[in-house]
């Protein structure tokens, strides 16, 4: 089973922080998933929400500050926010799946990752990933599905996507088999409980999982833990 660390390893350390990235690498994930947002000065901050309230306790909108100012904000655990450039250094050789949260961020992403390898891009903004893939065919793209996951399978072919990302509440056997017939990869987010992961792996054995607790599913001896 392919295991992807969600926002680093968000169940082991505060999401999208240096500690979270380190925890994901220690868990030997197949890839680290992260989110990026545009700052006021058109840089890329690693952050899921439109603001930092949930991770810092302060209602600071990412778009309202420049990157340098945002990186000085103290998070709930005492760490500081990271830029995409920071994560590209911290990841070492671990592949990344970068989710673009904002419109008009694709070209900036291409500038930041100009010489980088071993990364993929995902988004609900399909035109953004199209721009990335046209400029860098070596970068695999994933379309993030909403509640109507089956409809995204056809779109994935149109956009020449490597695969689709599906919420664990929306995955179903029809979507899974349609994707496999079209040779599309699927990763399911975000199952964390071992029984849920076991059930998903039973019904969707070729799907990857994107989880906050990748440490639970690493198989150092070839047997499940």
C-alpha positions as CSV (number, residue, x, y, z in Angstrom):
1,X,0.0,0.0,0.0
2,X,1.4,3.4,-1.0
3,X,1.3,5.8,1.9
4,X,1.4,9.6,1.5
5,X,1.9,11.9,4.4
6,X,-0.9,14.4,4.7
7,X,0.4,18.0,5.3
8,X,3.7,16.3,6.3
9,X,2.5,14.1,9.1
10,X,-0.2,16.2,10.6
11,X,-1.1,13.6,13.2
12,X,2.4,13.6,14.6
13,X,3.3,17.3,14.5
14,X,1.5,20.6,13.6
15,X,0.7,20.4,9.9
16,X,3.0,22.0,7.3
17,X,5.8,22.6,9.8
18,X,9.4,21.5,9.8
19,X,8.6,18.9,12.5
20,X,5.7,17.6,10.4
21,X,7.9,17.2,7.3
22,X,10.6,15.5,9.4
23,X,8.0,13.1,10.9
24,X,6.8,12.2,7.4
25,X,10.3,11.5,6.2
26,X,11.0,9.4,9.3
27,X,7.9,7.3,8.5
28,X,9.4,6.7,5.1
29,X,6.3,7.9,3.2
30,X,6.1,7.4,-0.6
31,X,5.4,11.2,-0.9
32,X,4.6,14.2,1.2
33,X,1.4,16.1,0.4
34,X,1.2,19.8,1.1
35,X,-0.8,22.9,0.3
36,X,0.4,26.3,-1.0
37,X,-1.2,29.7,-1.0
38,X,-0.3,33.0,-2.6
39,X,0.9,35.8,-0.3
40,X,0.5,39.5,-0.8
41,X,3.9,39.8,-2.6
42,X,3.1,36.8,-4.9
43,X,5.1,34.2,-3.1
44,X,4.0,30.7,-2.0
45,X,3.4,29.9,1.6
46,X,2.8,26.3,2.7
47,X,-0.7,26.6,4.3
48,X,-4.1,24.9,3.9
49,X,-6.5,27.6,5.1
50,X,-7.0,31.1,3.8
51,X,-5.8,32.4,7.2
52,X,-3.5,31.2,10.0
53,X,-6.1,31.2,12.8
54,X,-6.3,27.4,13.1
55,X,-2.5,26.9,13.3
56,X,-1.5,30.1,15.2
57,X,-4.6,31.4,17.0
58,X,-4.3,34.6,15.1
59,X,-6.7,35.6,12.3
60,X,-4.1,36.6,9.7
61,X,-5.1,36.2,6.1
62,X,-2.3,34.8,3.9
63,X,-3.2,37.2,1.1
64,X,-2.9,40.2,3.4
65,X,0.7,39.8,4.3
66,X,4.0,39.4,2.5
67,X,6.0,36.2,2.9
68,X,8.6,37.6,5.2
69,X,5.9,38.9,7.6
70,X,4.0,35.6,7.5
71,X,7.2,33.6,8.3
72,X,7.6,35.6,11.5
73,X,4.2,34.5,12.9
74,X,4.6,32.2,15.9
75,X,2.5,29.0,15.5
76,X,0.7,27.2,18.3
77,X,3.7,24.9,18.9
78,X,6.3,27.6,18.6
79,X,7.3,26.9,15.1
80,X,7.1,29.3,12.1
81,X,5.3,28.9,8.8
82,X,7.3,27.6,5.9
83,X,7.6,28.7,2.3
84,X,7.5,26.3,-0.6
85,X,11.2,26.9,-1.0
86,X,11.8,25.9,2.6
87,X,10.0,22.6,2.1
88,X,11.9,21.8,-1.1
89,X,15.1,21.9,1.0
90,X,13.6,20.1,4.0
91,X,12.2,17.2,2.0
92,X,15.6,15.9,1.0
93,X,14.8,13.3,-1.7
94,X,11.2,12.6,-0.7
95,X,8.7,13.2,-3.5
96,X,6.2,16.0,-3.0
97,X,2.5,16.3,-4.0
98,X,1.8,20.1,-4.1
99,X,-1.8,21.2,-3.9
100,X,-2.4,24.6,-5.5
101,X,-5.2,26.3,-3.5
102,X,-5.3,29.6,-5.4
103,X,-6.0,30.7,-8.9
104,X,-3.1,32.2,-10.9
105,X,-0.5,30.3,-8.9
106,X,0.7,27.8,-11.5
107,X,3.2,30.1,-13.2
108,X,4.7,31.1,-9.9
109,X,5.0,27.5,-8.9
110,X,6.8,26.7,-12.1
111,X,9.3,29.4,-11.3
112,X,9.9,28.1,-7.7
113,X,10.3,24.4,-8.8
114,X,12.2,25.2,-12.0
115,X,15.1,22.7,-11.3
116,X,13.2,20.4,-9.0
117,X,12.4,16.7,-9.7
118,X,10.3,14.1,-7.9
119,X,7.2,16.2,-7.5
120,X,3.6,16.2,-8.6
121,X,0.9,18.9,-8.5
122,X,-2.8,18.5,-7.5
123,X,-5.7,20.9,-7.4
124,X,-9.4,21.4,-7.6
125,X,-8.5,24.2,-10.0
126,X,-8.0,22.1,-13.1
127,X,-6.7,24.9,-15.3
128,X,-3.9,25.5,-12.9
129,X,-2.6,22.0,-13.1
130,X,-3.0,22.0,-16.9
131,X,-0.7,25.1,-17.1
132,X,1.9,23.2,-15.0
133,X,1.7,20.0,-17.0
134,X,1.9,21.8,-20.4
135,X,5.0,23.7,-19.2
136,X,6.6,20.7,-17.5
137,X,5.3,17.4,-18.9
138,X,7.5,15.5,-16.5
139,X,5.4,16.8,-13.5
140,X,2.5,14.5,-12.9
141,X,-0.8,16.1,-12.2
142,X,-3.8,15.0,-10.1
143,X,-7.3,16.3,-10.2
144,X,-9.0,16.6,-6.8
145,X,-12.5,15.3,-6.9
146,X,-15.5,16.6,-5.1
147,X,-18.7,14.7,-4.1
148,X,-19.2,13.6,-7.8
149,X,-16.0,11.8,-8.1
150,X,-17.0,9.7,-11.1
151,X,-17.4,12.8,-13.2
152,X,-13.7,13.7,-12.6
153,X,-12.5,10.5,-14.2
154,X,-13.5,11.7,-17.6
155,X,-11.9,15.1,-16.9
156,X,-8.7,13.4,-15.8
157,X,-8.3,11.9,-19.3
158,X,-9.0,15.3,-20.9
159,X,-6.3,17.0,-18.8
160,X,-3.9,14.1,-19.3
161,X,-3.8,13.7,-15.5
162,X,-1.8,10.9,-13.8
163,X,-4.7,10.3,-11.4
164,X,-7.3,11.7,-9.1
165,X,-7.5,12.4,-5.4
166,X,-10.8,11.4,-3.7
167,X,-12.1,12.1,-0.2
168,X,-12.6,8.8,1.7
169,X,-16.3,9.6,2.1
170,X,-16.8,9.9,-1.7
171,X,-14.8,6.9,-3.0
172,X,-16.9,4.1,-4.4
173,X,-16.4,0.9,-6.4
174,X,-17.7,2.3,-9.6
175,X,-15.3,5.3,-9.4
176,X,-12.4,3.0,-8.4
177,X,-12.9,0.6,-11.3
178,X,-13.5,3.3,-13.8
179,X,-10.2,4.9,-12.8
180,X,-8.3,1.6,-13.0
181,X,-9.7,0.8,-16.4
182,X,-8.3,4.1,-17.6
183,X,-5.0,3.4,-15.8
184,X,-5.5,6.4,-13.5
185,X,-3.9,6.4,-10.1
186,X,-6.2,7.1,-7.1
187,X,-5.2,8.4,-3.7
188,X,-7.7,8.6,-0.9
189,X,-7.7,11.3,1.7
190,X,-7.7,11.4,4.7
191,X,-8.2,8.1,6.6
192,X,-6.4,7.9,9.9
193,X,-7.9,5.1,12.0
194,X,-6.3,1.7,11.3
195,X,-9.7,0.0,10.8
196,X,-10.7,2.6,8.2
197,X,-7.4,2.2,6.4
198,X,-7.8,-1.6,6.5
199,X,-11.3,-1.4,5.1
200,X,-10.2,0.9,2.3
201,X,-7.3,-1.3,1.4
202,X,-9.6,-4.3,1.3
203,X,-12.0,-2.7,-1.2
204,X,-9.6,-0.5,-3.1
205,X,-6.3,-2.4,-3.0
206,X,-4.5,-0.4,-5.7
207,X,-5.4,3.0,-4.2
208,X,-2.8,5.0,-2.2
209,X,-3.8,6.6,1.1
210,X,-3.0,10.1,2.2
211,X,-3.0,10.1,6.0
212,X,-2.0,12.2,9.1
213,X,-0.5,9.1,10.7
214,X,1.8,7.5,8.1
215,X,3.9,6.0,10.9
216,X,1.1,3.4,11.5
217,X,1.3,2.0,8.0
218,X,5.0,1.8,7.2
219,X,6.1,-1.8,6.8
220,X,9.8,-2.1,7.6
221,X,9.7,-5.9,7.8
222,X,7.2,-6.5,5.0
223,X,4.4,-7.2,7.5
224,X,1.6,-4.9,8.7
225,X,2.1,-3.3,12.0
